[in-house]
Amino acid sequence: MTQRVAVLGAGKIGEALVSGLLRAGKAPADVLVTARRPERAAELRERHGVEAVSNEEAAKAADTLILTAKPQDMGAMLDELAPHVPADRLVVSGAAGIPTAWYEERLAPGTPVVRVMTNTPVLVDEAMSVISAGAHATEEHLRRTEEIFRPVGRTVRVPETQQDAATALSGSGPAYFYLLVEAMTDAGILLGLPRAVAHELIVQSAVGASVMLRDSGEHPVKLREAVTSPAGTTIAAIRELENHGVRAAFLAALEAARDRSRELAGGGK
């Protein structure tokens, strides 16, 4: 039997998931979307050929509900949804910091919930999506969730106790790289390069390094050592980075991101 999937609160990431499902062979008739604004719903319908419905209609018609609302909006969405979600529906949450138990307390007893932290490269099919099962989610529920997220990147399963750490590393991770590229671009300008040239040099270096990390199977230390000649330019730069505590700063930054994710789980604002 064909499984129907509904993406609720479909913003940019939600739309990327819709696009991924369709590219993976899902029929438009089996994909539903909801949006807060009627014009957004019409846009999604026109662009992808999917049906735009209300949250209540999605809860009744779809086998899998993907909740993509922001954490601060999730309470209102669930209040609207909960009375209409049968216990056999799979609920997939993409909201940072909110644990599966929070949903389970508000939904029908036994409802399977899966928590996913993806990141913005979902927009270019290079996401890292971290998946955790709630108390009632089975292997089949995890597999269905992976099938939804695989067309837009890679997936990995972790215990839910590791979700805050995953949020710090990969959920927020792209921003750290953008900040690094921004700083290196400024450095290139300081060294006399035009901004466009500095940007192109750094971005392509970042892409090349990422592909080598992903595909070579080598430890990052080994790849770094291959670039670091004795008494050369690279080791001179690395010494300055170490002198300025860059490694320690990253450790502290990621701990701060993890702690903030925990605060969000507790209702922090």
Backbone as CSV, one residue per row, in Angstrom:
resi,resn,N_x,N_y,N_z,CA_x,CA_y,CA_z,C_x,C_y,C_z
1,MET,0.844,-1.201,0.000,0.000,0.000,0.000,0.875,1.245,0.000
2,THR,0.513,2.224,-0.824,1.284,3.455,-0.935,1.157,4.279,0.344
3,GLN,2.281,4.763,0.827,2.307,5.599,2.017,2.195,7.069,1.607
4,ARG,1.302,7.792,2.236,1.172,9.220,1.977,1.977,9.983,3.034
5,VAL,2.679,11.001,2.589,3.521,11.815,3.462,3.010,13.242,3.435
6,ALA,2.914,13.855,4.597,2.525,15.265,4.693,3.650,16.050,5.341
7,VAL,3.994,17.169,4.728,5.003,18.077,5.276,4.252,19.290,5.807
8,LEU,4.271,19.449,7.116,3.476,20.490,7.753,4.345,21.704,8.094
9,GLY,3.820,22.877,7.738,4.565,24.110,7.975,5.723,24.235,7.005
10,ALA,5.470,23.952,5.749,6.533,23.805,4.752,7.171,25.140,4.376
11,GLY,8.304,25.433,5.034,9.149,26.550,4.628,10.192,26.057,3.642
12,LYS,11.385,26.637,3.690,12.420,26.246,2.729,12.855,24.799,2.919
13,ILE,13.102,24.408,4.167,13.539,23.035,4.412,12.418,22.058,4.101
14,GLY,11.189,22.406,4.476,10.063,21.550,4.148,9.907,21.375,2.650
15,GLU,10.068,22.453,1.907,9.959,22.360,0.450,11.086,21.502,-0.130
16,ALA,12.282,21.605,0.442,13.379,20.765,-0.017,13.061,19.287,0.180
17,LEU,12.403,18.958,1.299,11.997,17.574,1.524,10.948,17.127,0.513
18,VAL,10.004,17.999,0.212,8.993,17.689,-0.799,9.664,17.399,-2.135
19,SER,10.585,18.275,-2.525,11.295,18.092,-3.788,12.071,16.776,-3.794
20,GLY,12.711,16.447,-2.672,13.461,15.209,-2.576,12.563,13.986,-2.697
21,LEU,11.417,14.022,-2.060,10.476,12.906,-2.151,10.020,12.685,-3.595
22,LEU,9.746,13.766,-4.294,9.288,13.648,-5.677,10.401,13.122,-6.584
23,ARG,11.620,13.585,-6.369,12.744,13.091,-7.179,13.024,11.618,-6.906
24,ALA,12.710,11.180,-5.681,12.932,9.783,-5.322,11.828,8.867,-5.848
25,GLY,10.847,9.443,-6.526,9.818,8.632,-7.158,8.451,8.692,-6.513
26,LYS,8.299,9.492,-5.473,7.001,9.625,-4.831,6.045,10.368,-5.774
27,ALA,4.838,9.863,-5.933,3.858,10.537,-6.779,3.363,11.798,-6.090
28,PRO,3.169,12.881,-6.843,2.659,14.119,-6.220,1.366,13.907,-5.446
29,ALA,0.536,12.971,-5.884,-0.723,12.717,-5.194,-0.517,12.126,-3.804
30,ASP,0.686,11.593,-3.554,0.981,10.980,-2.264,1.782,11.902,-1.352
31,VAL,1.903,13.171,-1.735,2.614,14.155,-0.919,1.670,15.322,-0.644
32,LEU,1.449,15.591,0.629,0.610,16.711,1.040,1.485,17.764,1.715
33,VAL,1.071,19.023,1.619,1.785,20.100,2.298,0.785,20.985,3.027
34,THR,1.272,21.608,4.098,0.501,22.658,4.760,1.402,23.869,4.919
35,ALA,0.793,25.039,4.955,1.544,26.287,5.117,0.670,27.278,5.869
36,ARG,1.321,28.185,6.586,0.575,29.160,7.383,-0.133,30.178,6.498
37,ARG,0.502,30.525,5.375,-0.073,31.555,4.501,-0.683,30.912,3.247
38,PRO,-1.878,31.306,2.851,-2.516,30.728,1.657,-1.658,30.896,0.404
39,GLU,-0.990,32.040,0.286,-0.181,32.258,-0.919,1.011,31.312,-0.986
40,ARG,1.550,30.947,0.199,2.637,29.970,0.237,2.127,28.590,-0.159
41,ALA,0.958,28.233,0.329,0.353,26.948,-0.040,0.121,26.870,-1.548
42,ALA,-0.376,27.960,-2.115,-0.616,27.987,-3.561,0.689,27.869,-4.339
43,GLU,1.724,28.501,-3.829,3.036,28.436,-4.474,3.564,27.004,-4.503
44,LEU,3.446,26.294,-3.396,3.913,24.910,-3.323,3.102,24.011,-4.250
45,ARG,1.798,24.238,-4.300,0.935,23.446,-5.177,1.319,23.658,-6.642
46,GLU,1.544,24.910,-6.998,1.861,25.239,-8.386,3.239,24.728,-8.789
47,ARG,4.209,24.852,-7.868,5.593,24.497,-8.182,5.814,22.987,-8.248
48,HIS,5.146,22.246,-7.366,5.453,20.818,-7.251,4.284,19.894,-7.613
49,GLY,3.110,20.442,-7.815,1.969,19.609,-8.178,1.400,18.801,-7.031
50,VAL,1.748,19.190,-5.797,1.249,18.476,-4.619,-0.013,19.168,-4.105
51,GLU,-0.737,18.452,-3.244,-1.969,19.012,-2.700,-1.685,19.777,-1.415
52,ALA,-2.163,21.006,-1.340,-2.035,21.814,-0.131,-3.323,21.694,0.668
53,VAL,-3.178,21.307,1.950,-4.351,21.049,2.778,-4.171,21.734,4.132
54,SER,-5.157,21.599,4.988,-5.040,22.107,6.360,-4.282,21.086,7.197
55,ASN,-3.805,21.524,8.359,-3.122,20.595,9.265,-4.050,19.454,9.679
56,GLU,-5.306,19.774,9.928,-6.268,18.740,10.321,-6.449,17.715,9.206
57,GLU,-6.582,18.178,7.973,-6.744,17.258,6.843,-5.506,16.397,6.653
58,ALA,-4.327,16.999,6.844,-3.083,16.240,6.701,-3.012,15.132,7.742
59,ALA,-3.392,15.452,8.983,-3.345,14.463,10.064,-4.250,13.280,9.775
60,LYS,-5.367,13.525,9.150,-6.315,12.459,8.864,-5.930,11.643,7.635
61,ALA,-5.249,12.266,6.658,-5.040,11.613,5.367,-3.667,10.965,5.189
62,ALA,-2.646,11.475,5.871,-1.279,11.006,5.624,-0.874,9.933,6.630
63,ASP,-0.001,9.034,6.186,0.545,8.003,7.067,1.723,8.519,7.883
64,THR,2.464,9.484,7.306,3.618,10.083,7.974,3.456,11.589,7.990
65,LEU,3.602,12.180,9.163,3.495,13.632,9.321,4.869,14.177,9.678
66,ILE,5.389,15.066,8.834,6.694,15.682,9.083,6.450,17.107,9.554
67,LEU,6.791,17.371,10.800,6.530,18.691,11.390,7.774,19.551,11.243
68,THR,7.681,20.601,10.440,8.851,21.441,10.158,8.711,22.844,10.726
69,ALA,7.758,23.042,11.622,7.607,24.360,12.247,8.819,24.673,13.122
70,LYS,9.046,25.952,13.383,10.112,26.369,14.285,9.760,25.946,15.714
71,PRO,10.781,25.749,16.558,10.499,25.282,17.923,9.466,26.128,18.655
72,GLN,9.557,27.456,18.484,8.633,28.337,19.208,7.199,28.244,18.681
73,ASP,7.024,27.675,17.479,5.689,27.549,16.901,5.130,26.133,17.031
74,MET,5.940,25.215,17.540,5.533,23.814,17.541,4.370,23.554,18.510
75,GLY,4.335,24.262,19.636,3.250,24.065,20.576,1.895,24.341,19.959
76,ALA,1.786,25.465,19.255,0.523,25.822,18.619,0.147,24.815,17.540
77,MET,1.142,24.358,16.766,0.861,23.379,15.720,0.345,22.074,16.323
78,LEU,0.984,21.633,17.409,0.582,20.357,17.998,-0.777,20.461,18.677
79,ASP,-1.079,21.602,19.265,-2.402,21.792,19.852,-3.491,21.626,18.788
80,GLU,-3.206,22.126,17.599,-4.155,22.014,16.499,-4.229,20.583,15.965
81,LEU,-3.080,19.906,15.922,-3.002,18.580,15.317,-3.495,17.462,16.219
82,ALA,-3.102,17.514,17.490,-3.229,16.369,18.389,-4.596,15.683,18.371
83,PRO,-5.704,16.426,18.377,-7.006,15.739,18.409,-7.288,14.913,17.157
84,HIS,-6.521,15.109,16.095,-6.828,14.474,14.808,-5.784,13.450,14.371
85,VAL,-4.765,13.199,15.203,-3.686,12.283,14.825,-3.942,10.915,15.447
86,PRO,-4.306,9.908,14.628,-4.476,8.553,15.168,-3.140,7.998,15.649
87,ALA,-3.208,7.032,16.545,-1.987,6.489,17.152,-1.127,5.707,16.175
88,ASP,-1.671,5.373,14.982,-0.868,4.618,14.017,-0.108,5.525,13.052
89,ARG,-0.201,6.851,13.224,0.544,7.765,12.372,1.996,7.851,12.856
90,LEU,2.917,7.984,11.911,4.308,8.279,12.255,4.473,9.787,12.260
91,VAL,4.937,10.319,13.371,5.176,11.759,13.491,6.681,11.982,13.512
92,VAL,7.167,12.778,12.575,8.594,13.098,12.464,8.775,14.568,12.785
93,SER,9.588,14.848,13.800,9.814,16.235,14.209,11.178,16.723,13.744
94,GLY,11.195,17.902,13.149,12.457,18.513,12.745,12.818,19.728,13.574
95,ALA,12.165,19.903,14.721,12.384,21.101,15.541,13.565,20.899,16.486
96,ALA,14.472,21.848,16.494,15.658,21.749,17.347,15.267,21.752,18.811
97,GLY,15.891,20.854,19.573,15.799,20.894,21.018,14.604,20.218,21.644
98,ILE,13.549,19.951,20.879,12.338,19.402,21.490,12.412,17.877,21.490
99,PRO,12.353,17.242,22.663,12.492,15.786,22.734,11.225,15.066,22.282
100,THR,11.386,13.802,21.909,10.233,13.016,21.463,9.194,12.870,22.568
101,ALA,9.640,12.832,23.829,8.689,12.674,24.939,7.694,13.831,24.988
102,TRP,8.119,15.012,24.583,7.236,16.180,24.585,6.052,15.950,23.650
103,TYR,6.311,15.351,22.484,5.243,15.042,21.532,4.383,13.888,22.042
104,GLU,5.048,12.869,22.575,4.332,11.677,23.037,3.330,12.010,24.132
105,GLU,3.653,12.978,24.974,2.728,13.391,26.042,1.483,14.075,25.488
106,ARG,1.579,14.653,24.300,0.492,15.442,23.734,-0.296,14.697,22.665
107,LEU,0.226,13.562,22.211,-0.440,12.779,21.178,-1.106,11.559,21.797
108,ALA,-1.857,10.845,20.982,-2.529,9.632,21.461,-1.500,8.640,21.996
109,PRO,-1.821,7.917,23.060,-0.872,6.946,23.632,-0.377,5.951,22.580
110,GLY,0.937,5.759,22.565,1.532,4.807,21.628,1.916,5.380,20.287
111,THR,1.656,6.670,20.057,2.009,7.267,18.760,3.519,7.240,18.557
112,PRO,4.008,6.693,17.426,5.452,6.669,17.179,5.965,8.050,16.750
113,VAL,7.022,8.504,17.398,7.637,9.796,17.090,9.122,9.566,16.801
114,VAL,9.598,10.178,15.738,11.021,10.147,15.388,11.512,11.582,15.324
115,ARG,12.645,11.822,15.938,13.241,13.168,15.963,14.377,13.240,14.948
116,VAL,14.388,14.291,14.157,15.419,14.469,13.136,16.009,15.868,13.231
117,MET,17.329,15.956,13.283,17.999,17.243,13.147,18.724,17.232,11.809
118,THR,18.211,18.024,10.883,18.890,18.176,9.603,19.540,19.549,9.578
119,ASN,20.138,19.946,8.450,20.757,21.267,8.368,20.495,21.904,7.010
120,THR,20.890,23.156,6.862,20.480,23.915,5.672,21.034,23.383,4.345
121,PRO,22.135,22.626,4.294,22.507,22.036,3.000,21.463,21.077,2.430
122,VAL,20.376,20.826,3.170,19.240,20.107,2.604,18.759,20.800,1.327
123,LEU,19.004,22.111,1.241,18.555,22.887,0.076,19.334,22.545,-1.182
124,VAL,20.508,21.925,-1.035,21.320,21.537,-2.201,21.612,20.035,-2.166
125,ASP,20.756,19.277,-1.500,20.862,17.807,-1.418,22.160,17.337,-0.776
126,GLU,22.695,18.112,0.162,23.920,17.717,0.868,23.727,17.814,2.383
127,ALA,22.515,17.530,2.834,22.213,17.633,4.264,22.872,16.515,5.058
128,MET,23.043,16.773,6.343,23.347,15.726,7.314,22.153,15.654,8.244
129,SER,21.435,14.550,8.199,20.222,14.386,8.995,20.461,13.330,10.067
130,VAL,20.282,13.726,11.315,20.543,12.865,12.467,19.203,12.406,13.020
131,ILE,19.015,11.086,13.118,17.706,10.487,13.391,17.728,9.730,14.716
132,SER,16.689,9.963,15.537,16.554,9.269,16.820,15.118,8.795,17.002
133,ALA,14.975,7.603,17.569,13.659,7.020,17.795,13.103,7.445,19.138
134,GLY,11.796,7.707,19.167,11.098,7.909,20.420,10.729,6.574,21.046
135,ALA,9.973,6.614,22.115,9.680,5.409,22.897,8.884,4.372,22.114
136,HIS,8.058,4.814,21.153,7.167,3.888,20.447,7.577,3.673,18.987
137,ALA,8.679,4.255,18.560,9.124,4.118,17.172,9.880,2.815,16.984
138,THR,9.565,2.098,15.914,10.176,0.813,15.617,11.215,0.957,14.504
139,GLU,11.857,-0.154,14.184,12.810,-0.173,13.073,12.137,0.268,11.773
140,GLU,10.913,-0.146,11.572,10.205,0.228,10.350,9.973,1.735,10.291
141,HIS,9.695,2.355,11.418,9.500,3.811,11.465,10.814,4.537,11.160
142,LEU,11.913,4.029,11.690,13.216,4.638,11.397,13.554,4.497,9.922
143,ARG,13.266,3.341,9.364,13.557,3.118,7.947,12.743,4.071,7.069
144,ARG,11.465,4.256,7.412,10.631,5.181,6.641,11.178,6.601,6.727
145,THR,11.644,6.986,7.895,12.214,8.322,8.063,13.476,8.475,7.226
146,GLU,14.325,7.462,7.224,15.546,7.522,6.410,15.216,7.646,4.934
147,GLU,14.186,6.961,4.481,13.802,7.040,3.069,13.372,8.449,2.680
148,ILE,12.797,9.176,3.628,12.367,10.550,3.355,13.565,11.486,3.253
149,PHE,14.566,11.293,4.117,15.669,12.241,4.194,16.868,11.877,3.306
150,ARG,16.981,10.645,2.862,18.134,10.259,2.044,18.230,11.001,0.708
151,PRO,17.114,11.310,0.028,17.250,12.022,-1.249,17.872,13.412,-1.114
152,VAL,17.925,13.969,0.109,18.471,15.317,0.275,19.791,15.315,1.052
153,GLY,20.442,14.151,1.157,21.744,14.113,1.827,21.988,12.774,2.498
154,ARG,22.749,12.803,3.568,23.092,11.593,4.301,22.335,11.542,5.623
155,THR,22.183,10.329,6.134,21.496,10.145,7.400,22.358,9.303,8.336
156,VAL,22.176,9.520,9.626,22.828,8.700,10.638,21.883,8.586,11.824
157,ARG,21.869,7.424,12.457,21.048,7.219,13.647,21.902,7.401,14.895
158,VAL,21.328,8.069,15.887,21.985,8.189,17.193,20.929,8.041,18.272
159,PRO,21.333,7.645,19.493,20.381,7.692,20.614,19.933,9.134,20.846
160,GLU,18.725,9.311,21.313,18.223,10.680,21.486,19.059,11.484,22.476
161,THR,19.727,10.809,23.400,20.581,11.521,24.356,21.730,12.243,23.670
162,GLN,22.026,11.885,22.411,23.107,12.522,21.664,22.610,13.597,20.698
163,GLN,21.314,13.859,20.691,20.771,14.820,19.729,21.261,16.246,19.982
164,ASP,21.423,16.641,21.237,21.897,18.001,21.501,23.317,18.190,20.984
165,ALA,24.157,17.169,21.136,25.511,17.235,20.600,25.493,17.274,19.077
166,ALA,24.603,16.493,18.464,24.493,16.496,17.005,24.011,17.851,16.500
167,THR,23.107,18.470,17.240,22.648,19.808,16.870,23.806,20.799,16.873
168,ALA,24.662,20.701,17.889,25.811,21.600,17.982,26.788,21.384,16.831
169,LEU,26.984,20.129,16.441,27.973,19.818,15.416,27.459,20.037,14.001
170,SER,26.332,19.414,13.665,25.885,19.464,12.274,24.682,20.363,12.047
171,GLY,23.776,20.439,13.025,22.647,21.341,12.849,23.097,22.786,12.700
172,SER,23.972,23.214,13.612,24.540,24.569,13.548,25.818,24.623,12.720
173,GLY,26.355,23.450,12.394,27.676,23.363,11.771,27.923,24.224,10.550
174,PRO,26.985,24.297,9.583,27.260,25.114,8.405,27.631,26.559,8.731
175,ALA,27.032,27.118,9.792,27.326,28.509,10.151,28.783,28.692,10.535
176,TYR,29.385,27.680,11.170,30.789,27.806,11.564,31.678,27.902,10.325
177,PHE,31.345,27.095,9.323,32.136,27.129,8.091,31.944,28.449,7.346
178,TYR,30.721,28.970,7.344,30.492,30.263,6.693,31.280,31.371,7.396
179,LEU,31.324,31.308,8.718,32.094,32.296,9.474,33.579,32.183,9.132
180,LEU,34.069,30.955,9.009,35.473,30.746,8.664,35.775,31.292,7.277
181,VAL,34.882,31.025,6.322,35.085,31.543,4.964,35.069,33.068,4.967
182,GLU,34.160,33.651,5.746,34.094,35.107,5.849,35.409,35.677,6.383
183,ALA,35.944,35.058,7.443,37.200,35.531,8.037,38.369,35.361,7.069
184,MET,38.417,34.232,6.355,39.510,33.985,5.411,39.429,34.920,4.208
185,THR,38.202,35.263,3.812,38.044,36.227,2.715,38.599,37.589,3.117
186,ASP,38.286,38.013,4.341,38.841,39.280,4.834,40.365,39.228,4.883
187,ALA,40.891,38.070,5.267,42.348,37.926,5.299,42.935,38.024,3.901
188,GLY,42.249,37.421,2.917,42.727,37.515,1.540,42.761,38.948,1.047
189,ILE,41.748,39.738,1.431,41.731,41.159,1.062,42.892,41.891,1.734
190,LEU,43.131,41.576,3.012,44.256,42.169,3.729,45.577,41.863,3.034
191,LEU,45.672,40.683,2.444,46.902,40.273,1.766,47.002,40.820,0.348
192,GLY,45.966,41.544,-0.103,46.057,42.222,-1.394,45.245,41.619,-2.513
193,LEU,44.428,40.618,-2.222,43.620,39.995,-3.265,42.271,40.697,-3.409
194,PRO,41.726,40.757,-4.616,40.354,41.242,-4.764,39.392,40.305,-4.041
195,ARG,38.293,40.860,-3.534,37.351,40.052,-2.759,36.853,38.844,-3.548
196,ALA,36.500,39.057,-4.818,35.956,37.956,-5.614,36.969,36.827,-5.775
197,VAL,38.227,37.195,-5.977,39.276,36.181,-6.139,39.486,35.437,-4.824
198,ALA,39.572,36.182,-3.721,39.755,35.547,-2.418,38.606,34.589,-2.120
199,HIS,37.385,35.018,-2.413,36.216,34.185,-2.165,36.277,32.894,-2.981
200,GLU,36.604,33.010,-4.253,36.655,31.820,-5.111,37.741,30.850,-4.647
201,LEU,38.903,31.374,-4.286,39.993,30.526,-3.807,39.575,29.746,-2.561
202,ILE,38.925,30.433,-1.636,38.581,29.803,-0.362,37.448,28.799,-0.531
203,VAL,36.419,29.173,-1.290,35.274,28.274,-1.456,35.697,26.981,-2.149
204,GLN,36.486,27.096,-3.214,36.911,25.882,-3.902,37.854,25.053,-3.028
205,SER,38.690,25.695,-2.254,39.541,24.958,-1.309,38.689,24.210,-0.294
206,ALA,37.627,24.865,0.176,36.732,24.224,1.145,36.004,23.029,0.527
207,VAL,35.526,23.202,-0.708,34.840,22.098,-1.396,35.798,20.929,-1.606
208,GLY,37.006,21.232,-2.083,37.984,20.172,-2.318,38.361,19.440,-1.044
209,ALA,38.582,20.197,0.027,38.939,19.580,1.307,37.796,18.717,1.828
210,SER,36.560,19.177,1.667,35.409,18.408,2.141,35.276,17.087,1.394
211,VAL,35.453,17.132,0.082,35.354,15.901,-0.706,36.457,14.921,-0.308
212,MET,37.667,15.432,-0.079,38.756,14.551,0.352,38.456,13.932,1.715
213,LEU,37.925,14.718,2.624,37.552,14.187,3.937,36.491,13.098,3.819
214,ARG,35.519,13.335,2.954,34.409,12.398,2.819,34.806,11.124,2.079
215,ASP,35.606,11.269,1.026,35.832,10.152,0.110,37.141,9.413,0.297
216,SER,38.135,10.031,0.935,39.453,9.391,1.019,39.524,8.339,2.120
217,GLY,38.698,8.501,3.149,38.775,7.597,4.284,39.935,7.891,5.216
218,GLU,40.689,8.938,4.935,41.842,9.283,5.759,41.415,10.120,6.965
219,HIS,42.185,9.988,8.055,41.952,10.817,9.230,42.310,12.265,8.902
220,PRO,41.561,13.248,9.423,41.876,14.650,9.110,43.297,15.044,9.487
221,VAL,43.849,14.450,10.538,45.234,14.763,10.901,46.183,14.371,9.781
222,LYS,45.947,13.214,9.181,46.826,12.759,8.091,46.700,13.676,6.878
223,LEU,45.478,14.084,6.563,45.289,14.989,5.425,45.940,16.341,5.696
224,ARG,45.822,16.816,6.931,46.472,18.095,7.268,47.988,17.973,7.174
225,GLU,48.538,16.866,7.680,49.988,16.684,7.644,50.523,16.625,6.214
226,ALA,49.692,16.146,5.283,50.121,16.076,3.887,50.317,17.456,3.281
227,VAL,49.658,18.476,3.881,49.792,19.855,3.389,50.867,20.613,4.168
228,THR,51.284,20.071,5.289,52.137,20.804,6.229,53.596,20.397,6.079
229,SER,54.331,21.156,5.279,55.757,20.883,5.056,56.592,21.439,6.216
230,PRO,57.731,20.828,6.507,58.627,21.363,7.553,59.035,22.807,7.249
231,ALA,58.884,23.654,8.239,59.270,25.068,8.129,58.578,25.795,6.984
232,GLY,57.396,25.311,6.601,56.687,25.907,5.466,55.633,26.918,5.872
233,THR,54.847,27.299,4.881,53.824,28.325,5.123,52.677,27.804,5.983
234,THR,52.287,26.553,5.764,51.128,26.017,6.478,51.391,25.911,7.970
235,ILE,52.557,25.404,8.347,52.836,25.253,9.774,52.968,26.604,10.455
236,ALA,53.438,27.606,9.707,53.508,28.955,10.273,52.105,29.473,10.597
237,ALA,51.164,29.206,9.680,49.783,29.637,9.910,49.142,28.850,11.054
238,ILE,49.381,27.546,11.087,48.788,26.713,12.132,49.306,27.118,13.512
239,ARG,50.589,27.471,13.588,51.128,27.933,14.871,50.371,29.150,15.374
240,GLU,50.063,30.088,14.472,49.318,31.275,14.878,47.897,30.918,15.318
241,LEU,47.269,29.993,14.611,45.928,29.570,15.012,45.955,28.953,16.408
242,GLU,46.955,28.128,16.673,47.072,27.524,18.007,47.391,28.577,19.064
243,ASN,48.249,29.531,18.715,48.586,30.600,19.663,47.359,31.419,20.052
244,HIS,46.417,31.539,19.110,45.206,32.327,19.368,44.059,31.467,19.918
245,GLY,44.347,30.226,20.209,43.351,29.385,20.880,42.172,28.985,20.024
246,VAL,42.383,28.822,18.714,41.263,28.493,17.833,40.653,27.139,18.188
247,ARG,41.483,26.150,18.475,40.962,24.829,18.830,40.124,24.908,20.112
248,ALA,40.639,25.597,21.115,39.904,25.753,22.375,38.608,26.528,22.163
249,ALA,38.646,27.514,21.263,37.440,28.301,20.984,36.356,27.424,20.375
250,PHE,36.729,26.515,19.487,35.742,25.615,18.891,35.148,24.686,19.942
251,LEU,35.980,24.168,20.830,35.470,23.308,21.898,34.446,24.053,22.753
252,ALA,34.782,25.288,23.119,33.874,26.084,23.945,32.596,26.439,23.179
253,ALA,32.739,26.759,21.880,31.586,27.138,21.072,30.607,25.979,20.934
254,LEU,31.123,24.783,20.686,30.244,23.629,20.507,29.566,23.229,21.820
255,GLU,30.277,23.388,22.915,29.639,23.146,24.216,28.503,24.138,24.445
256,ALA,28.726,25.400,24.066,27.685,26.414,24.225,26.464,26.088,23.372
257,ALA,26.687,25.618,22.134,25.572,25.252,21.257,24.808,24.062,21.819
258,ARG,25.542,23.072,22.334,24.874,21.918,22.952,24.025,22.352,24.152
259,ASP,24.586,23.217,24.985,23.864,23.666,26.171,22.615,24.451,25.792
260,ARG,22.707,25.238,24.734,21.542,26.001,24.280,20.452,25.064,23.759
261,SER,20.863,23.993,23.088,19.879,23.009,22.621,19.155,22.389,23.804
262,ARG,19.885,22.127,24.881,19.264,21.578,26.088,18.274,22.581,26.701
263,GLU,18.635,23.861,26.670,17.746,24.895,27.195,16.440,24.945,26.395
264,LEU,16.564,24.815,25.069,15.358,24.821,24.223,14.465,23.647,24.567
265,ALA,15.088,22.493,24.867,14.313,21.310,25.229,13.527,21.543,26.513
266,GLY,14.079,22.381,27.390,13.404,22.670,28.648,12.466,23.841,28.574
267,GLY,12.263,24.370,27.361,11.352,25.492,27.187,12.031,26.843,27.300
268,GLY,13.388,26.871,27.271,14.091,28.136,27.340,13.890,28.981,26.109
269,LYS,13.963,30.303,26.307,13.733,31.216,25.181,14.975,32.040,24.927
